[in-house]
Amino acid sequence: MKTFEIFENGQKVKARAEIVKNKIWVHLSGQTMVFDLETGRVNKRSTNQKTSNPHLIMAPMPGKITKIFVVQGQAIKVGDSLIVMEAMKMEYTLKTSIAGKIKKVNCQVNEQVPLATLLVEIED
C-alpha cells in the first residue's frame, strides 16, 4: 500500500492506495473509492455509509478486525486511531474526525465484518 499526501480544502491530508486484482483501492478522508481497471467503473463508499454522522464509525470495506485501540468510556481527540482492519492483504486504520468519548465498541479482534458494519459509536 502506498501512502501519499494531498491537499483537500486547503489542508494536507494522507491518502492510501493499492492495486488489488485489477482494482485500485483509494482511502481518503473516511471514504474508500474502488476504481475497476477493466470496466472503468468507480465505486465510492463512505466510512459512514448512508450517513455523514462522524459519531458512527462504519467499516469502509469487508474485512477482519486486527486491532482495537479504544474501550467504552475512553476520551478521544481528533485523529486518534480507533481500529485497524485488514482486507485483501492491506491494513486500514480507522481514525476519528471528532473529539468525544467512546460510547460503545461493536466489534472484537479477529472478527470478520461486512461493509458498513457499525464498529464504534462516539458521544460528545
N, C-alpha and C positions, 0 to 999 in steps of 0.2 A: 504494500500500500504506500502510495506517495502522499506526503503532506506538503501543502503549499499555502502561501498567504495571498489573499486578495483584498481589495478594498470594497466594502459594502456600506452604502450610506455614509461614506466618509470615514469609516473605521476599518482598521486592519483586522481581518478575521482569518482563521485557519479553515482550510478545506482539505478533504481527503478523497483520493480517487484510486481505483484499482480496476483492472480489466480481468473479468472472470467469465469464461465461456462465451466469448463474443459479445459481452456486455460491459459497458463502463459504468461502475457504481461511483457516484459522487455524493459525498456527505458534506453539507454546508448549512450552517445556521438552523439546525433542527430539522432539516429536510434531506431526504435521500432521493436522488434522481438516477434513474437507470436508463442508459442510452443503449438500445439494441443496435449493434453494428450491422446486423444482417438485414433488418427491416427498416432501420432509420427511425423507429418509434422511440418516444421518450415517455417514461412513466415516472411521475412525480409523486412522492409520498411524504407526508409530513410526520415528524415525530409525534406531533399532537394531532393525529389523524382525526378528521371530522370536527375538530375544534381548534381554536387558536389559544386555548387556555394553558398558560405556562405552568399552572398548578398541577396539571396531569401529564406525567411523563409516560409516553407510549413507546412501544417497540417500533423502531423505524423499519424493521425487516424481520422476517422469521429467523430465529437463531437460538443459541444457547447462552444462558446467563453464566458468566465465568467468575465475576467478582461483584460484590455489593459493598460499597464504601459507607453506607449510611444505615441508621437504625431509627425506629419510630421515636419521635420526640427530639431528635438531634437538630440543632440550629445549623443552618446552611447559609452561604453567601453566594452571590452571583459568580458563576464559573466553577463552582465546586463539582467534582466528579461524583456521580451517583452510582452508576452501574457500568460494567463492561460486558458487552455481548460479543459473541463470536458467530460469524456466518460465512460460509464459503471461504474458509481459511483466512479471514480477516477479522481483526478486532475493532470494535467501535465503542468508544467511551461516551456515555450519555452524561451531559453536564446540565446544571440548572442555569436558567437565564434570569432567575429571580432569587431574592433572599427570603428566608422564612424558616419554617420548621417542618420536619418530616412528619406528615400525618399518618402515613401507612406505606409499608413496603409490601407489594403484592406478588413477589416472586422469591425464588430461592436459587442458590448457586447450583449449577448443573441442570436446571430446569430448561426444557425446550419450550419456547414461546412462539406463537404465531404473530404475524404482522399486526400492529395496532393493539397489542395487549397492553392493558394498563399496568405499568410496572411500579410507579411511585406516585404518591399523592403528597402535595405540599400545601401547607397553610401559611397564611401571613403571620 
